[in-house]
Amino acid sequence: MTKNETKTIGPARRILGDLALALAAALTADVTVIMLRRIASVVLKTDYQNIFRHELILCAVLLLAALDLRFGVFTARKGILLKGIGWALRCAILLGTALILFFCGKVAAGSLIDTAQPAQHAIVLGMALQNGQPTDDLLSRLNTAQRYLAQNPDTTLILTGGNAGEDGRTEAAVMRDLLLVQGVSEESLRLEDRASTTKENFRNTAQMLDPSAPVVLISSNYHMDRAVRTAESAGFTQVLRLPAPSDPLSFGANMMWEVILDLNELKTGVLT
């Protein structure tokens, strides 16, 4: 790094750079630990491995942006050509970072919106089982659904999710069994247990009820933004949000998962 470049990095920039590095490193660690644990325990390992690779790419972009903010790594070179290349790289990294942060903001904002009201049906989205067992986030979705049902006893819960575990039970079947143990009547439950994606969840569910009627959507808070868009693309016109709390220690990894799918939607125009 040149003396002139060093002078441009004042105390405020150093503090911001240190903070950005700490946050980017923490996010990378969260993504790595959470995703490796999930890959080792889910059925759809290939899908999770693919998402994990893309998450690491996004984390690398954020780390490079933080390094440049702290140390000016892209323009700390002599010569017009090297400076020009450095500035081009800096602009590309900044553009990528801005895009990532924009979608992170969308996910975070969507996680805070609760518009639930009484409705005839509530859709509870499933999620991949780990070693055949529900995750903490799936249990949170069920707890949220159970509380909603207690307040609205005439509502029918539509439990969604295929992707059977090693014991042959689908996500929807596992959810039903857990709710029955908690005292929920079987008459209050219906299953959509054929889907392997959120898009298929809603497409199949739209055939089970009137998609023009109000419906409450119950999913993890980080998933709500994309889940609502997917429901609307399947024909649901009055989607009421009821986000379930998620594990704060894995929110970063889950948020990056959503960002990956949002970026894929931006690229292909196709919701998954």
HELIX and SHEET records of a PDB file:
HELIX    1   1 LYS A    3  THR A    8  1                                   6    
HELIX    2   2 PRO A   11  ILE A   39  1                                  29    
HELIX    3   3 LYS A   45  PHE A   71  1                                  27    
HELIX    4   4 ILE A   80  GLY A  110  1                                  31    
HELIX    5   5 ASP A  136  GLN A  151  1                                  16    
HELIX    6   6 GLU A  171  VAL A  181  1                                  11    
HELIX    7   7 GLU A  186  SER A  188  5                                   3    
HELIX    8   8 THR A  198  THR A  205  1                                   8    
HELIX    9   9 ASN A  221  HIS A  223  5                                   3    
HELIX   10  10 MET A  224  SER A  233  1                                  10    
HELIX   11  11 PRO A  248  SER A  250  5                                   3    
HELIX   12  12 PHE A  251  THR A  268  1                                  18    
SHEET    1   A 5 LEU A 189  GLU A 192  0                                        
SHEET    2   A 5 THR A 156  THR A 160  1                                        
SHEET    3   A 5 HIS A 121  VAL A 124  1                                        
SHEET    4   A 5 VAL A 215  SER A 220  1                                        
SHEET    5   A 5 VAL A 239  ALA A 244  1                                        
END                                                                             
